[in-house]
Amino acid sequence: MLEQQISCPMCGTKARLEEYENEINSSRDGKKIKFRMISYACDACTNSFTTTESDTIVVDRINKAMRCQQRKSKIKKYVS
């Protein structure tokens, strides 16, 4: 489980965990894929950063969203 607050590596004050929607373009089928991004934001120095753990979670979410998109397009091919 991710910590809700950790020390900012730039200034040392507490940075809070943020989750927001983001999207990327899939190179496989040229469609946009939406996923939930996780990063930490520091209000003191206004920087944002990720950790290895948050990066792993986001990559898993992207892979899951891509597989879901591929399944949808395969189903459309069979139904059509």
C-alpha positions in Angstrom: 0.0 0.0 0.0 1.3 3.4 -0.9 2.0 6.0 1.8 -0.4 9.0 1.7 2.5 11.4 2.4 6.2 11.0 2.0 9.1 13.4 2.2 9.8 15.4 -0.9 13.2 14.6 -2.3 13.7 18.2 -3.5 12.9 20.2 -0.3 12.3 17.6 2.4 8.7 18.7 3.3 5.8 16.4 3.2 4.4 15.6 -0.3 0.9 14.2 -0.7 -0.3 11.4 -2.9 -2.4 12.4 -5.9 -4.4 10.2 -8.3 -5.7 11.5 -11.6 -6.9 10.4 -15.0 -4.4 10.4 -17.8 -4.3 9.0 -21.4 -1.8 7.7 -23.9 -1.9 6.8 -27.5 -1.6 3.1 -28.2 0.9 2.4 -30.9 -0.8 -1.0 -31.6 -4.1 0.3 -32.8 -3.8 4.1 -32.7 -6.4 4.6 -30.0 -6.2 6.6 -26.8 -6.1 4.6 -23.7 -7.2 6.2 -20.4 -5.8 5.1 -17.0 -5.4 6.4 -13.5 -2.0 8.0 -12.8 -0.4 8.1 -9.3 2.2 10.7 -8.3 3.3 12.7 -5.2 2.9 16.5 -5.2 4.8 18.9 -2.9 2.9 22.1 -2.1 6.1 23.8 -0.7 8.3 23.6 -3.8 5.5 22.8 -6.3 7.4 19.7 -7.7 5.8 16.4 -8.4 7.5 13.0 -8.5 6.9 9.3 -8.6 8.3 6.3 -6.7 9.3 2.9 -8.0 6.2 1.5 -6.3 3.8 4.1 -7.9 5.5 3.6 -11.3 4.8 -0.2 -11.0 1.2 0.4 -10.2 0.7 2.8 -13.1 2.5 0.4 -15.6 0.2 -2.4 -14.4 -2.8 -0.2 -15.0 -1.7 0.8 -18.5 -1.1 -2.8 -19.4 -4.5 -3.8 -18.1 -6.2 -0.9 -20.0 -4.4 -2.0 -23.2 -5.5 -5.6 -22.9 -9.0 -4.4 -22.3 -8.9 -2.3 -25.4 -7.5 -5.2 -27.4 -10.3 -7.5 -26.2 -12.9 -4.9 -27.1 -11.6 -4.6 -30.7 -11.4 -8.4 -31.1 -15.0 -8.8 -29.9 -16.1 -6.1 -32.4 -14.4 -8.0 -35.2 -16.2 -11.2 -34.3 -19.6 -9.6 -33.9 -19.4 -7.6 -37.1 
